[in-house]
Amino acid sequence: MTIQITRQLDARGLTCPMPIVKTAQAMRELAAGEVLEVLATDAGSVKDFAAWSRTTGNPLVESSVDGSVFRFVLRKA
Amino acid sequence: MNRTLAIGLFSGTDDRLNAAAVLIAGAAALGRPVHVFLQYWALAAFRGAIIDEDHGLAPEAGAAGADAVHRLARLGQASWAETLRQAKEIGQVEIQACSLSMDLFELEADDLDPLVDGVEGVTAFWLAASDADVLFI
């Protein structure tokens, strides 16, 4: 089953904490059940996105890496 | 995890203010309320007329450290003031000026950047910091 992406956020090139700040901002604008895809290059983002998901309760449904680019898919709780 | 983060922010150099802004923005993104108390050199850096100027670096930076900091800035890293503006957009971040430090620099509320929400004394800070995690930077 492919996940329907509602919105995309390109956070490539942004330094910590901006990928998470922009993600929090974008997620506020989504309705429950909608899905955000984020691309980031910040090396800390794998742990940061997992921690943000766990703390805020918005599930991280995908986390992958392609070369130096990390991809995260979050569903709004 | 909604425990408040209370910060006594004393340092007025760009590196230390940026480190504080990173901690504040991270906490705000996690939904934690943040209460910042601006003292001494930190308050001086929040004057509206100079907030976006160069505030120098801590002595331990040295020449090589300064080069590293300036390289990231050239690559488009957000300034600490911009990071704080965005932190306030996404979360509950209250920034208060220490009244003693206002007297120290003979400042009026109008002299401060709009990032600053008001002026308070230390007792009000500790009330806001009840049951909070407290940092001093």
Backbone of each chain as ProteinMPNN parsed JSONL, in Angstrom:
{"seq_chain_A": "MTIQITRQLDARGLTCPMPIVKTAQAMRELAAGEVLEVLATDAGSVKDFAAWSRTTGNPLVESSVDGSVFRFVLRKA", "coords_chain_A": {"N_chain_A": [[0.842, -1.188, 0.0], [0.677, 2.121, -0.97], [1.642, 5.191, 0.538], [-0.315, 8.065, 0.783], [0.897, 11.174, 0.115], [0.396, 14.247, 1.632], [1.625, 16.695, 1.817], [4.761, 18.247, 1.003], [8.031, 18.886, 2.312], [10.934, 20.576, 1.822], [13.793, 20.374, 3.407], [16.42, 20.303, 2.931], [19.828, 21.163, 3.321], [19.34, 22.838, 5.425], [20.362, 23.758, 8.723], [20.494, 22.222, 11.983], [18.37, 23.664, 14.446], [16.519, 23.782, 12.395], [15.283, 21.975, 10.444], [13.467, 20.505, 12.061], [12.015, 22.56, 13.241], [10.752, 23.717, 11.004], [9.293, 21.507, 10.264], [7.555, 21.143, 12.454], [6.111, 23.462, 12.145], [4.894, 23.029, 9.606], [3.374, 20.72, 10.136], [1.471, 21.672, 11.862], [-0.304, 22.834, 10.186], [-1.596, 20.805, 8.929], [-4.385, 18.505, 8.693], [-5.774, 16.031, 10.93], [-4.563, 12.785, 10.251], [-3.537, 13.451, 7.785], [-0.531, 13.579, 5.727], [2.929, 14.265, 5.93], [5.837, 14.696, 4.015], [9.291, 14.843, 4.456], [12.413, 16.079, 3.393], [15.798, 16.002, 4.321], [19.151, 17.068, 5.171], [20.628, 17.318, 7.424], [22.767, 15.852, 9.738], [21.929, 15.063, 12.233], [19.302, 14.508, 12.001], [17.995, 12.002, 11.808], [17.824, 10.862, 14.385], [16.587, 13.036, 15.578], [14.074, 13.333, 14.279], [12.85, 10.931, 14.976], [12.729, 11.285, 17.741], [11.139, 13.557, 17.908], [8.744, 12.656, 16.823], [8.059, 10.67, 18.689], [7.727, 12.179, 21.023], [5.738, 14.065, 20.395], [3.692, 12.507, 19.498], [2.929, 12.166, 16.871], [2.884, 9.857, 14.354], [5.865, 8.459, 12.939], [6.013, 7.28, 9.934], [7.638, 6.437, 7.912], [11.174, 6.19, 7.457], [14.039, 6.879, 5.848], [17.149, 6.656, 3.954], [18.965, 8.179, 1.324], [21.858, 8.212, -0.103], [23.227, 11.185, 0.909], [20.909, 12.24, 1.726], [18.188, 12.408, 3.854], [14.967, 10.956, 4.373], [11.794, 11.501, 5.601], [8.613, 10.44, 6.686], [5.736, 11.598, 8.014], [2.77, 11.15, 9.895], [-0.019, 13.082, 10.684], [-1.299, 13.15, 13.918]], "CA_chain_A": [[0.0, 0.0, 0.0], [1.478, 3.344, -0.974], [1.111, 6.227, 1.417], [-0.667, 9.304, 0.088], [1.575, 12.327, 0.718], [-0.431, 15.454, 1.57], [2.456, 17.885, 1.649], [6.201, 17.975, 1.039], [8.861, 19.945, 2.89], [12.341, 20.408, 1.464], [14.633, 20.966, 4.453], [17.817, 20.017, 2.592], [20.714, 22.309, 3.489], [19.055, 23.569, 6.673], [21.075, 23.227, 9.89], [19.728, 21.989, 13.213], [17.159, 22.843, 14.582], [15.519, 24.255, 11.432], [14.404, 20.944, 9.861], [12.391, 20.166, 13.0], [11.172, 23.754, 13.412], [9.905, 23.819, 9.805], [8.376, 20.371, 10.3], [6.513, 21.452, 13.443], [5.296, 24.502, 11.518], [4.092, 22.422, 8.532], [2.435, 19.765, 10.713], [0.358, 22.417, 12.477], [-1.265, 23.221, 9.15], [-2.254, 19.608, 8.411], [-5.492, 17.936, 9.459], [-5.483, 14.689, 11.453], [-4.532, 11.742, 9.237], [-2.771, 13.893, 6.618], [0.839, 13.059, 5.77], [3.997, 15.18, 5.515], [7.116, 14.104, 3.635], [10.368, 15.805, 4.676], [13.775, 15.729, 2.982], [16.751, 16.753, 5.126], [20.546, 16.619, 5.082], [21.248, 17.471, 8.736], [23.166, 14.518, 10.208], [21.222, 14.716, 13.461], [17.848, 14.467, 11.789], [17.41, 10.665, 12.013], [17.451, 10.771, 15.807], [15.681, 14.142, 15.911], [12.704, 13.072, 13.804], [12.311, 9.855, 15.816], [12.424, 11.859, 19.059], [10.005, 14.488, 17.767], [7.555, 11.817, 16.63], [7.732, 10.011, 19.958], [7.29, 13.149, 22.026], [4.509, 14.769, 20.013], [2.64, 11.533, 19.216], [2.646, 12.075, 15.433], [3.677, 8.695, 13.953], [6.862, 8.485, 11.864], [5.632, 6.05, 9.238], [8.785, 6.004, 7.11], [12.433, 6.891, 7.668], [14.995, 6.206, 4.968], [18.258, 7.505, 3.548], [19.436, 7.978, -0.04], [23.102, 8.982, -0.117], [23.315, 12.089, 2.056], [19.582, 12.832, 1.944], [17.273, 11.633, 4.701], [13.566, 11.167, 4.03], [10.903, 11.152, 6.714], [7.183, 10.576, 6.411], [5.029, 11.738, 9.294], [1.312, 11.281, 9.824], [-0.552, 13.94, 11.752], [-2.158, 12.383, 14.841]], "C_chain_A": [[0.882, 1.245, 0.0], [0.799, 4.411, -0.122], [0.863, 7.498, 0.605], [-0.015, 10.487, 0.803], [0.684, 13.564, 0.539], [0.424, 16.668, 1.209], [3.925, 17.505, 1.73], [6.94, 19.173, 1.6], [10.306, 19.641, 2.532], [13.197, 21.137, 2.493], [16.105, 20.664, 4.181], [18.652, 21.283, 2.718], [20.454, 23.099, 4.761], [19.808, 22.915, 7.836], [20.117, 23.084, 11.065], [19.538, 23.307, 13.937], [16.116, 23.115, 13.494], [14.69, 23.15, 10.769], [13.217, 20.593, 10.767], [11.442, 21.36, 13.205], [10.211, 23.888, 12.224], [8.874, 22.679, 9.766], [7.223, 20.635, 11.273], [5.533, 22.471, 12.866], [4.347, 23.881, 10.476], [3.028, 21.483, 9.099], [1.238, 20.454, 11.356], [-0.73, 22.719, 11.46], [-1.994, 22.021, 8.542], [-3.419, 19.195, 9.304], [-5.101, 16.529, 9.914], [-5.563, 13.668, 10.32], [-3.76, 12.14, 7.983], [-1.282, 13.611, 6.838], [1.83, 14.074, 5.207], [5.246, 14.379, 5.171], [8.195, 15.175, 3.761], [11.674, 15.247, 4.13], [14.737, 16.61, 3.764], [18.157, 16.211, 4.914], [21.271, 16.754, 6.416], [21.51, 16.089, 9.343], [22.415, 14.094, 11.469], [19.753, 14.385, 13.238], [17.237, 13.083, 12.013], [16.946, 10.519, 13.469], [16.435, 11.847, 16.17], [14.238, 13.857, 15.477], [12.05, 11.954, 14.613], [11.885, 10.414, 17.171], [11.211, 12.781, 18.988], [8.696, 13.709, 17.63], [7.098, 11.201, 17.944], [7.144, 10.998, 20.965], [5.956, 13.782, 21.674], [3.369, 13.812, 19.667], [2.199, 11.474, 17.757], [3.506, 10.948, 14.853], [4.637, 8.974, 12.789], [6.661, 7.191, 11.09], [6.729, 5.559, 8.298], [9.998, 6.844, 7.456], [13.464, 6.171, 6.819], [16.103, 7.178, 4.588], [18.658, 7.134, 2.13], [20.68, 8.848, -0.194], [23.17, 9.856, 1.113], [21.961, 12.713, 2.384], [18.697, 11.883, 2.761], [15.841, 11.978, 4.318], [12.71, 10.669, 5.187], [9.456, 11.352, 6.274], [6.446, 10.527, 7.744], [3.534, 11.841, 9.062], [0.825, 12.12, 10.998], [-1.53, 13.137, 12.615], [-3.506, 13.08, 14.989]], "O_chain_A": [[1.737, 1.404, 0.872], [-0.427, 4.518, -0.069], [1.72, 7.942, -0.158], [-0.332, 10.77, 1.958], [0.271, 13.882, -0.576], [0.026, 17.533, 0.429], [4.295, 16.563, 2.431], [6.542, 20.32, 1.399], [10.839, 18.59, 2.888], [13.316, 22.361, 2.459], [16.939, 20.754, 5.082], [18.235, 22.353, 2.275], [21.265, 23.945, 5.139], [19.887, 21.69, 7.929], [19.076, 23.738, 11.129], [20.514, 24.049, 14.04], [14.957, 22.728, 13.642], [13.497, 23.352, 10.543], [12.098, 20.407, 10.288], [10.229, 21.189, 13.325], [9.018, 24.136, 12.403], [7.747, 22.855, 9.303], [6.062, 20.381, 10.954], [4.32, 22.377, 13.055], [3.15, 24.171, 10.467], [1.903, 21.451, 8.601], [0.137, 19.905, 11.396], [-1.907, 22.844, 11.799], [-2.905, 22.194, 7.733], [-3.445, 19.49, 10.499], [-4.201, 15.913, 9.342], [-6.505, 13.678, 9.529], [-3.369, 11.276, 7.198], [-0.829, 13.429, 7.968], [1.603, 14.663, 4.15], [5.664, 13.501, 5.926], [8.042, 16.28, 3.241], [12.008, 14.087, 4.37], [14.532, 17.819, 3.868], [18.34, 15.056, 4.531], [22.426, 16.342, 6.527], [20.603, 15.264, 9.451], [22.28, 12.901, 11.741], [19.044, 14.024, 14.177], [16.064, 12.994, 12.375], [15.818, 10.103, 13.736], [15.531, 11.608, 16.971], [13.297, 14.115, 16.228], [10.855, 12.008, 14.906], [10.823, 10.069, 17.689], [10.367, 12.79, 19.884], [7.682, 14.054, 18.237], [5.912, 11.208, 18.272], [6.184, 10.685, 21.67], [5.128, 14.013, 22.556], [2.218, 14.232, 19.551], [1.213, 10.813, 17.433], [4.732, 11.058, 14.854], [4.282, 9.623, 11.805], [7.088, 6.125, 11.535], [6.744, 4.385, 7.928], [9.888, 8.042, 7.715], [13.738, 4.991, 7.037], [16.013, 8.375, 4.863], [18.692, 5.96, 1.763], [20.583, 10.06, -0.389], [23.171, 9.352, 2.236], [21.875, 13.61, 3.223], [18.494, 10.724, 2.4], [15.529, 13.121, 3.985], [12.89, 9.555, 5.681], [9.128, 12.314, 5.579], [6.526, 9.552, 8.49], [3.082, 12.53, 8.148], [1.208, 11.896, 12.147], [-2.467, 12.523, 12.104], [-4.373, 12.6, 15.719]]}, "seq_chain_B": "MNRTLAIGLFSGTDDRLNAAAVLIAGAAALGRPVHVFLQYWALAAFRGAIIDEDHGLAPEAGAAGADAVHRLARLGQASWAETLRQAKEIGQVEIQACSLSMDLFELEADDLDPLVDGVEGVTAFWLAASDADVLFI", "coords_chain_B": {"N_chain_B": [[5.514, 15.308, 27.145], [5.589, 18.009, 28.744], [6.965, 19.688, 30.352], [8.103, 22.77, 31.537], [10.737, 24.745, 30.141], [13.056, 26.73, 31.589], [15.098, 29.513, 31.16], [17.889, 31.288, 32.176], [19.284, 33.751, 30.528], [22.307, 35.051, 29.877], [24.59, 35.557, 28.409], [26.047, 37.455, 25.722], [27.152, 37.01, 23.221], [27.263, 35.991, 19.749], [27.622, 33.208, 19.292], [26.956, 31.932, 21.723], [24.378, 32.887, 22.096], [23.238, 31.735, 19.884], [23.463, 29.021, 20.492], [21.726, 28.929, 22.661], [19.355, 29.657, 21.342], [18.975, 27.446, 19.698], [18.442, 25.416, 21.579], [16.097, 26.458, 22.666], [14.35, 26.589, 20.419], [14.211, 23.896, 19.783], [12.956, 22.827, 22.066], [10.531, 24.19, 21.895], [9.521, 23.096, 19.537], [8.939, 20.568, 20.392], [6.764, 20.995, 21.907], [7.129, 22.005, 24.416], [6.68, 24.459, 26.912], [8.526, 27.518, 27.016], [10.46, 29.674, 28.984], [12.188, 32.602, 29.009], [14.697, 34.529, 30.538], [16.166, 37.516, 30.248], [19.324, 38.612, 30.929], [21.878, 41.009, 31.737], [24.422, 40.956, 29.317], [23.117, 39.523, 27.414], [20.607, 40.745, 27.342], [21.385, 43.247, 26.391], [22.039, 42.578, 23.781], [19.563, 42.167, 22.684], [18.525, 44.6, 22.046], [16.496, 46.534, 19.968], [17.632, 48.076, 17.89], [20.074, 46.937, 17.326], [19.937, 44.191, 17.156], [20.255, 42.492, 14.925], [22.87, 42.814, 14.27], [26.485, 42.146, 14.276], [27.517, 40.35, 17.045], [29.857, 39.404, 18.021], [32.031, 36.742, 19.283], [32.414, 34.141, 21.781], [35.377, 34.099, 23.89], [36.776, 31.666, 23.631], [36.448, 30.893, 21.022], [38.403, 31.8, 19.172], [40.494, 32.388, 16.227], [40.182, 30.342, 14.295], [37.802, 29.188, 15.113], [36.08, 31.32, 14.728], [36.167, 31.527, 11.957], [34.876, 29.125, 11.272], [32.308, 29.539, 12.3], [31.49, 31.741, 10.777], [31.53, 30.624, 8.255], [29.351, 28.812, 8.298], [27.303, 30.652, 8.572], [27.485, 31.982, 6.139], [26.631, 29.935, 4.523], [23.994, 30.073, 4.881], [22.83, 29.616, 7.349], [20.328, 30.147, 9.779], [20.081, 33.175, 11.671], [20.473, 33.68, 15.249], [18.441, 35.316, 16.165], [16.495, 35.068, 14.183], [15.975, 32.338, 14.396], [14.797, 32.317, 16.91], [12.529, 33.85, 16.374], [11.115, 32.117, 14.739], [10.787, 30.007, 16.492], [9.014, 31.137, 18.288], [6.813, 31.278, 16.681], [6.012, 28.619, 16.349], [5.635, 27.614, 18.868], [5.242, 27.908, 22.472], [6.801, 30.398, 23.57], [8.164, 32.519, 25.81], [9.683, 35.597, 26.305], [11.389, 37.459, 28.562], [12.59, 40.538, 29.878], [15.097, 41.155, 32.26], [14.577, 43.185, 35.044], [16.534, 44.51, 36.519], [18.688, 44.493, 34.748], [17.624, 46.085, 32.76], [17.728, 48.54, 34.07], [20.469, 48.734, 34.354], [21.423, 49.236, 31.745], [20.002, 51.452, 31.214], [17.539, 51.2, 29.808], [14.42, 51.395, 28.014], [11.214, 49.822, 27.559], [10.534, 50.175, 24.88], [12.978, 50.222, 23.605], [13.672, 47.662, 23.073], [13.808, 44.694, 21.021], [10.932, 43.402, 19.237], [10.784, 40.679, 19.839], [10.991, 40.455, 22.543], [8.855, 40.015, 25.239], [8.186, 41.388, 27.552], [8.942, 42.991, 30.742], [10.384, 41.75, 33.698], [10.892, 40.92, 37.205], [13.196, 39.023, 39.276], [11.725, 37.394, 40.936], [9.337, 36.876, 39.637], [10.408, 35.449, 37.542], [11.289, 33.094, 38.864], [8.874, 32.123, 39.734], [7.676, 31.451, 37.292], [9.46, 29.492, 36.702], [8.931, 27.433, 38.395], [8.928, 24.027, 39.051], [10.126, 23.672, 36.584], [12.64, 22.736, 34.122], [15.784, 24.134, 34.527], [18.048, 26.312, 32.972], [21.183, 28.011, 32.672], [22.72, 30.289, 30.676]], "CA_chain_B": [[6.613, 15.985, 27.878], [5.262, 19.43, 28.669], [7.684, 20.392, 31.4], [8.628, 24.058, 31.082], [12.175, 24.994, 30.132], [13.305, 28.102, 32.021], [16.494, 29.826, 30.852], [18.506, 32.561, 32.49], [20.186, 33.985, 29.396], [23.214, 36.088, 30.345], [25.668, 35.794, 27.44], [25.638, 38.32, 24.624], [27.87, 36.765, 21.968], [26.425, 35.288, 18.778], [27.696, 31.744, 19.42], [26.193, 31.486, 22.902], [22.964, 33.176, 21.829], [22.746, 30.739, 18.929], [23.3, 27.751, 21.222], [20.481, 29.073, 23.429], [18.226, 29.666, 20.401], [18.787, 26.06, 19.247], [17.765, 24.703, 22.671], [14.746, 27.014, 22.799], [13.54, 26.177, 19.266], [13.982, 22.451, 19.911], [11.945, 22.614, 23.104], [9.251, 24.689, 21.367], [9.043, 22.132, 18.534], [8.435, 19.408, 21.129], [5.58, 21.39, 22.649], [7.447, 22.42, 25.787], [6.706, 25.908, 27.128], [9.864, 28.033, 27.325], [10.455, 30.997, 29.608], [13.562, 33.109, 28.93], [14.93, 35.72, 31.357], [17.35, 38.134, 29.644], [20.132, 39.356, 31.894], [23.154, 41.592, 31.317], [24.863, 41.123, 27.921], [22.074, 38.973, 26.543], [19.594, 41.783, 27.165], [21.964, 44.288, 25.524], [21.987, 42.096, 22.392], [18.162, 42.178, 22.225], [18.066, 45.949, 21.711], [15.932, 46.483, 18.618], [18.462, 48.735, 16.886], [21.323, 46.212, 17.027], [19.774, 42.736, 17.322], [20.731, 41.743, 13.76], [24.279, 43.116, 14.006], [27.486, 41.184, 14.738], [27.711, 40.469, 18.489], [31.119, 38.77, 18.387], [32.012, 35.348, 19.733], [33.058, 33.883, 23.066], [36.831, 34.116, 23.704], [37.339, 30.364, 23.245], [36.286, 30.663, 19.582], [39.667, 32.015, 18.466], [40.368, 32.727, 14.804], [39.666, 29.189, 13.549], [36.394, 29.053, 15.489], [35.34, 32.403, 14.074], [36.035, 31.141, 10.539], [33.866, 28.062, 11.179], [30.991, 30.152, 12.542], [31.144, 32.596, 9.635], [31.278, 29.751, 7.104], [27.962, 28.33, 8.391], [26.411, 31.79, 8.333], [27.491, 32.22, 4.683], [25.855, 28.861, 3.903], [22.57, 30.371, 5.037], [22.301, 29.271, 8.667], [19.496, 31.21, 10.346], [20.655, 33.863, 12.829], [19.775, 33.3, 16.493], [17.195, 36.092, 16.289], [15.527, 34.458, 13.266], [15.598, 31.054, 14.999], [13.858, 32.612, 18.001], [11.247, 34.298, 15.795], [10.393, 30.928, 14.276], [10.416, 29.237, 17.683], [7.809, 31.759, 18.85], [5.683, 30.961, 15.791], [5.549, 27.233, 16.469], [5.434, 27.159, 20.242], [4.93, 28.846, 23.542], [8.098, 30.918, 24.013], [8.01, 33.851, 26.401], [10.996, 36.19, 26.552], [11.228, 38.574, 29.492], [13.801, 41.267, 30.225], [15.377, 41.313, 33.697], [14.412, 44.616, 35.321], [17.834, 45.051, 36.951], [19.497, 44.726, 33.546], [17.038, 47.257, 32.102], [18.293, 49.697, 34.769], [21.904, 48.751, 34.079], [21.673, 49.864, 30.44], [19.05, 52.573, 31.104], [16.671, 50.874, 28.676], [12.967, 51.413, 28.121], [10.645, 48.682, 26.822], [10.551, 50.5, 23.448], [14.321, 50.025, 23.045], [13.914, 46.234, 22.856], [13.214, 44.062, 19.836], [9.604, 42.817, 19.519], [10.905, 39.319, 20.391], [10.881, 40.529, 24.001], [7.438, 40.172, 25.576], [7.953, 42.285, 28.67], [9.995, 43.152, 31.75], [9.991, 41.152, 34.979], [11.931, 40.768, 38.21], [13.652, 37.646, 39.475], [10.693, 36.601, 41.615], [8.428, 36.417, 38.59], [11.114, 34.395, 36.809], [11.281, 31.838, 39.623], [7.5, 31.608, 39.725], [7.514, 30.782, 35.995], [10.385, 28.359, 36.651], [8.512, 26.391, 39.345], [8.807, 22.7, 38.42], [10.705, 23.656, 35.237], [14.083, 22.506, 33.975], [16.384, 25.476, 34.497], [19.38, 26.449, 32.383], [21.787, 29.347, 32.69], [23.653, 30.311, 29.542]], "C_chain_B": [[6.403, 17.494, 27.823], [5.917, 20.252, 29.775], [8.294, 21.67, 30.829], [10.154, 24.061, 31.114], [12.363, 26.465, 30.493], [14.794, 28.4, 31.837], [16.849, 31.217, 31.348], [19.543, 32.792, 31.41], [20.998, 35.238, 29.684], [24.191, 36.522, 29.252], [25.187, 36.584, 26.24], [26.4, 38.111, 23.335], [27.028, 35.868, 21.058], [26.453, 33.768, 18.946], [26.848, 31.253, 20.597], [24.695, 31.763, 22.72], [22.395, 32.165, 20.841], [22.532, 29.387, 19.608], [22.003, 27.791, 22.034], [19.264, 28.996, 22.508], [17.925, 28.26, 19.894], [18.029, 25.273, 20.323], [16.315, 25.167, 22.804], [13.845, 26.528, 21.659], [13.235, 24.683, 19.337], [12.901, 22.157, 20.931], [10.568, 23.048, 22.596], [8.669, 23.699, 20.367], [8.459, 20.89, 19.205], [7.198, 19.744, 21.958], [5.856, 21.79, 24.086], [7.374, 23.941, 25.908], [8.127, 26.342, 27.501], [9.734, 29.43, 27.904], [11.899, 31.478, 29.685], [13.654, 34.422, 29.713], [16.234, 36.338, 30.875], [18.087, 38.998, 30.65], [21.394, 39.906, 31.228], [23.35, 41.611, 29.8], [23.865, 40.522, 26.947], [21.011, 40.047, 26.293], [20.11, 42.873, 26.225], [21.866, 43.878, 24.054], [20.576, 42.129, 21.818], [17.63, 43.592, 21.987], [17.673, 45.968, 20.234], [16.861, 47.026, 17.549], [19.654, 47.886, 16.468], [21.16, 44.699, 17.006], [20.345, 41.949, 16.14], [22.184, 42.057, 13.402], [25.184, 42.0, 14.526], [27.727, 41.409, 16.239], [28.98, 39.772, 18.964], [30.917, 37.346, 18.881], [32.688, 35.239, 21.093], [34.568, 33.762, 22.854], [37.399, 32.777, 23.227], [37.218, 30.088, 21.752], [37.631, 30.775, 18.856], [39.419, 32.282, 16.988], [39.746, 31.581, 14.007], [38.179, 28.996, 13.846], [35.544, 30.103, 14.805], [35.135, 32.074, 12.595], [34.93, 30.108, 10.375], [32.461, 28.641, 11.337], [30.561, 30.983, 11.329], [30.866, 31.778, 8.376], [29.828, 29.261, 7.12], [26.972, 29.459, 8.094], [26.326, 32.074, 6.835], [26.67, 31.169, 3.953], [24.356, 29.022, 4.158], [21.977, 29.953, 6.377], [21.493, 30.452, 9.215], [20.222, 31.857, 11.526], [19.89, 33.435, 14.084], [18.46, 34.056, 16.634], [16.108, 35.482, 15.394], [15.051, 33.11, 13.825], [14.58, 31.281, 16.118], [12.508, 33.075, 17.463], [10.427, 33.088, 15.359], [9.965, 30.054, 15.45], [9.135, 29.803, 18.296], [6.58, 31.464, 17.993], [5.13, 29.567, 16.056], [5.216, 26.842, 17.896], [5.152, 28.284, 21.205], [6.253, 29.319, 24.144], [7.904, 32.33, 24.53], [9.386, 34.385, 26.753], [10.8, 37.456, 27.381], [12.573, 39.212, 29.801], [13.905, 41.384, 31.741], [15.347, 42.803, 34.04], [15.714, 45.264, 35.801], [18.702, 45.393, 35.739], [18.943, 45.883, 32.724], [17.617, 48.531, 32.727], [19.776, 49.868, 34.437], [22.211, 49.504, 32.789], [20.771, 51.072, 30.193], [18.135, 52.389, 29.891], [15.204, 51.063, 29.037], [12.451, 50.245, 27.283], [10.712, 48.914, 25.306], [11.914, 50.261, 22.793], [14.551, 48.576, 22.626], [13.221, 45.736, 21.591], [11.853, 43.471, 20.215], [9.646, 41.353, 19.988], [10.685, 39.318, 21.902], [9.438, 40.867, 24.373], [7.183, 41.152, 26.7], [9.149, 42.347, 29.597], [9.506, 42.507, 33.032], [11.175, 41.134, 35.934], [12.222, 39.299, 38.435], [12.58, 36.778, 40.132], [9.69, 36.04, 40.607], [9.09, 35.313, 37.765], [11.019, 33.071, 37.56], [9.881, 31.255, 39.75], [7.255, 30.841, 38.42], [8.357, 29.512, 35.934], [10.018, 27.255, 37.645], [8.326, 25.091, 38.569], [9.365, 22.636, 37.004], [12.128, 23.106, 35.276], [14.704, 23.884, 33.802], [17.793, 25.431, 33.918], [19.859, 27.866, 32.579], [22.869, 29.364, 31.606], [24.283, 31.699, 29.447]], "O_chain_B": [[6.966, 18.177, 26.967], [5.481, 21.36, 30.091], [8.921, 21.652, 29.77], [10.775, 23.464, 31.993], [11.882, 27.346, 29.78], [15.647, 27.642, 32.298], [16.2, 32.201, 30.993], [20.567, 32.11, 31.372], [20.46, 36.344, 29.731], [24.574, 37.689, 29.172], [24.055, 36.411, 25.787], [26.314, 38.943, 22.432], [26.195, 35.091, 21.526], [25.431, 33.107, 18.765], [26.113, 30.274, 20.474], [23.854, 30.968, 23.139], [21.229, 31.78, 20.934], [21.55, 28.694, 19.339], [21.269, 26.804, 22.087], [18.266, 28.357, 22.84], [16.764, 27.91, 19.682], [17.084, 24.547, 20.012], [15.416, 24.357, 23.028], [12.713, 26.106, 21.897], [12.134, 24.252, 18.993], [12.025, 21.328, 20.688], [9.567, 22.37, 22.83], [7.458, 23.48, 20.347], [7.581, 20.236, 18.643], [6.648, 18.875, 22.635], [4.93, 21.904, 24.89], [7.954, 24.646, 25.082], [8.839, 25.63, 28.21], [8.994, 30.265, 27.385], [12.736, 30.853, 30.338], [12.808, 35.305, 29.573], [17.3, 35.754, 31.068], [17.552, 39.984, 31.157], [21.906, 39.325, 30.271], [22.551, 42.205, 29.077], [23.771, 40.951, 25.797], [20.569, 40.233, 25.159], [19.374, 43.365, 25.369], [21.639, 44.718, 23.184], [20.405, 42.122, 20.599], [16.435, 43.775, 21.756], [18.409, 45.489, 19.371], [16.89, 46.513, 16.43], [20.198, 48.08, 15.381], [22.149, 43.983, 16.851], [20.866, 40.851, 16.33], [22.677, 41.623, 12.36], [24.717, 41.038, 15.135], [28.091, 42.507, 16.658], [29.168, 39.569, 20.164], [29.805, 36.818, 18.897], [33.435, 36.127, 21.504], [35.008, 33.372, 21.772], [38.391, 32.752, 22.499], [37.826, 29.139, 21.257], [37.956, 29.933, 18.018], [38.274, 32.39, 16.551], [38.89, 31.806, 13.151], [37.394, 28.681, 12.952], [34.431, 29.825, 14.357], [34.059, 32.313, 12.046], [34.131, 30.199, 9.443], [31.542, 28.279, 10.601], [29.405, 30.93, 10.91], [30.067, 32.182, 7.531], [29.15, 29.285, 6.093], [25.943, 29.249, 7.452], [25.252, 32.368, 6.311], [26.083, 31.444, 2.907], [23.551, 28.208, 3.708], [20.756, 29.934, 6.533], [21.918, 31.604, 9.125], [20.898, 31.171, 12.293], [18.789, 32.892, 13.99], [17.482, 33.519, 17.154], [14.947, 35.39, 15.794], [13.868, 32.781, 13.737], [13.618, 30.525, 16.253], [11.465, 32.738, 18.023], [9.216, 33.03, 15.573], [8.904, 29.432, 15.409], [8.277, 29.054, 18.763], [5.457, 31.406, 18.494], [3.919, 29.355, 15.996], [4.566, 25.819, 18.11], [4.87, 29.422, 20.83], [6.762, 28.728, 25.096], [7.524, 33.23, 23.78], [10.167, 33.709, 27.422], [10.132, 38.398, 26.955], [13.576, 38.517, 29.966], [12.92, 41.674, 32.419], [16.026, 43.598, 33.39], [15.965, 46.436, 35.518], [19.36, 46.432, 35.701], [19.703, 46.59, 32.062], [17.954, 49.481, 32.02], [20.269, 50.983, 34.264], [23.139, 50.31, 32.738], [20.772, 51.645, 29.104], [17.978, 53.289, 29.065], [14.8, 50.914, 30.191], [13.154, 49.739, 26.408], [10.92, 47.973, 24.539], [12.001, 50.114, 21.574], [15.508, 48.282, 21.91], [12.203, 46.274, 21.156], [11.637, 43.085, 21.364], [8.642, 40.842, 20.484], [10.252, 38.318, 22.475], [8.871, 41.853, 23.901], [6.085, 41.7, 26.803], [10.224, 41.831, 29.29], [8.351, 42.686, 33.42], [12.321, 41.31, 35.521], [11.571, 38.432, 37.852], [12.533, 35.568, 39.91], [9.256, 34.892, 40.708], [8.431, 34.363, 37.341], [10.705, 32.041, 36.965], [9.715, 30.041, 39.861], [6.707, 29.739, 38.426], [8.024, 28.571, 35.214], [10.719, 26.247, 37.73], [7.641, 25.065, 37.546], [9.118, 21.666, 36.287], [12.742, 23.024, 36.34], [14.212, 24.703, 33.025], [18.62, 24.615, 34.324], [19.065, 28.805, 32.645], [23.803, 28.561, 31.622], [25.102, 31.945, 28.562]]}, "name": "protein", "num_of_chains": 2, "seq": "MTIQITRQLDARGLTCPMPIVKTAQAMRELAAGEVLEVLATDAGSVKDFAAWSRTTGNPLVESSVDGSVFRFVLRKAMNRTLAIGLFSGTDDRLNAAAVLIAGAAALGRPVHVFLQYWALAAFRGAIIDEDHGLAPEAGAAGADAVHRLARLGQASWAETLRQAKEIGQVEIQACSLSMDLFELEADDLDPLVDGVEGVTAFWLAASDADVLFI"}
